[in-house]
Amino acid sequence: MLLAVDETSVLRMIVDGQDRGIPAGFLLSSSCTTEDVTKFFEVVKQQIPEFNPQFLMSDMADAFWKGFKKVFPNSQTKRLWCHWHILRAMLSKAEEVLGKVTDATKTPEAGLPQASSE
């Protein structure tokens, strides 16, 4: 099972090989600190004591991972970063170094060169 957490603090369990998941929890908070996430995972642990995902996918912020590991310190769960967030960070860094190279929208895919059909 893959556990995905995003910046909207929606916890999704990906339960099949087609990247489809079901919402498994929500963290509603005015901040997203390690302490906030720790409290969230404490509730998850109370509700599902045997909770043990194979992977935890999130953006590159450490709050999700640190909060998870505080509550499940012996878990063998592996950390994954969301590829969309990685692409967005790479594009942002490239624009910082090279200057703005496109007027495209702020999605990473919009800033990537498109394959030609010619």
C-alpha positions in Angstrom: 0.0 0.0 0.0 1.2 3.5 -0.9 0.2 6.4 1.4 0.2 9.8 -0.4 -0.1 13.1 1.5 -0.3 16.4 -0.4 -0.1 20.1 0.5 -3.9 20.1 1.0 -3.2 17.6 3.8 -5.4 14.9 2.3 -4.2 11.4 3.2 -4.9 8.9 0.3 -4.3 5.2 0.3 -3.3 4.0 -3.2 -4.7 0.5 -3.2 -4.2 -0.7 -6.8 -1.7 -0.6 -9.6 -3.5 2.2 -11.5 -2.6 5.0 -9.0 -6.2 5.2 -7.9 -6.7 5.9 -4.2 -9.3 6.6 -1.7 -9.3 9.5 0.8 -8.3 8.0 4.2 -8.1 11.1 6.3 -7.9 14.9 6.3 -5.8 17.2 8.4 -7.5 20.6 8.7 -5.1 23.1 10.2 -4.0 26.7 9.8 -0.5 25.4 9.6 1.3 22.2 8.6 4.1 21.7 11.0 5.7 18.5 12.2 3.7 18.9 15.4 0.4 19.2 13.4 1.2 16.1 11.3 2.3 14.2 14.4 -1.1 14.8 16.0 -2.8 13.7 12.8 -0.8 10.4 12.7 -1.5 9.8 16.4 -5.2 9.8 15.5 -4.5 7.4 12.6 -2.6 5.1 15.0 -5.5 5.2 17.5 -8.0 4.3 14.7 -5.8 1.7 12.9 -3.2 0.3 15.3 -1.8 -2.0 12.7 -1.3 0.8 10.2 1.9 0.1 8.2 2.1 1.4 4.7 4.8 0.2 2.4 5.5 3.8 1.1 4.7 7.4 2.2 4.7 9.9 -0.7 4.6 13.6 -0.1 6.0 16.9 -1.3 9.6 17.6 -0.3 8.6 19.3 3.0 9.9 17.3 6.0 6.8 17.8 8.2 4.9 14.8 6.8 7.8 12.4 7.1 9.0 13.6 10.5 5.5 13.5 11.9 5.0 10.0 10.6 8.3 8.7 12.0 7.5 10.2 15.4 4.4 8.2 15.7 5.6 5.1 13.8 9.4 5.1 14.7 9.9 1.4 13.9 8.1 1.4 10.6 9.9 0.1 7.6 7.9 2.5 5.4 9.9 4.0 2.6 9.7 7.7 1.8 8.9 8.8 -1.8 8.7 12.3 -3.2 5.9 13.3 -5.6 7.3 13.6 -9.1 5.0 16.6 -9.8 6.6 18.5 -6.8 10.1 17.5 -8.0 9.4 18.8 -11.5 8.0 22.1 -10.1 11.1 22.5 -7.9 13.4 21.8 -10.8 11.6 24.3 -13.1 11.7 26.9 -10.3 15.4 26.4 -9.8 16.1 26.5 -13.6 14.2 29.8 -13.9 16.2 31.2 -10.9 19.5 30.3 -12.6 18.6 30.8 -16.3 15.9 33.4 -16.1 12.3 33.0 -17.1 12.3 31.0 -20.3 8.6 30.6 -20.9 5.4 32.5 -20.4 3.6 29.2 -19.7 1.4 28.6 -16.7 3.0 27.6 -13.4 2.6 23.9 -13.8 5.8 22.0 -14.4 4.5 20.2 -17.5 3.7 23.6 -19.2 7.3 24.6 -18.9 8.8 21.5 -20.4 9.5 21.3 -24.1 6.9 19.4 -26.1 7.6 16.7 -28.6 7.2 17.6 -32.2 4.9 15.6 -34.4 6.8 16.7 -37.5 
